[in-house]
């Protein structure tokens, strides 16, 4: 009986925080709309990618709505294709850089994609990606994501894009919820002594 009570108490404590999905993309279908550049490319056996862009599109951005008192977790796959030469891939969150990585062909530290994917300059061989997950504290009701690169050549020479975007709103409990949590923990300590 005591273990059942402890399990129920554990579940109630865990319910004070939760993640609310803001965006969840799957490459097997088109991604979300509303970006400053709506181009999406079907990339063979991988599926759909936002992009691919050359230097003519240095960044794309979109604003998302959320509740307050949160942290935001963002996961995505960033694509760096063909002849990057010490240029930077990045993600900005409300104007501040949240993630960046330099790429130079051949891309040490980047994963190589072996499937079908457009890579015009290299004849299909220069296909690299980075799977990224970042979390940032945030208490506003909307935020803007900006994906970009510093590449300086046309798409036929070097290109970038992103895919598999997932954004979750990690809700932090209200202060009154923390009071109830404290009472529950005190009660648990009291019950442990009795049994």
Secondary structure, DSSP 8 states (H G I E B T S, - for coil): -HHHHHHHHHHHHHTTSEEEEEEE--TTS---S--SS--EEE-TTS-EEEEEE-TT--EEEEEEE--SSEEEEEEEEEEEEE--EEEEEEEEETTEEEEEEEEETTTTTSEE--S----TTTTS--EEEEEEEEEEEE-SSEEEEEEEE---S-TTTEEEEEEEEEEEEEE---HHHHHHHHHHHHHHHHHHHH-
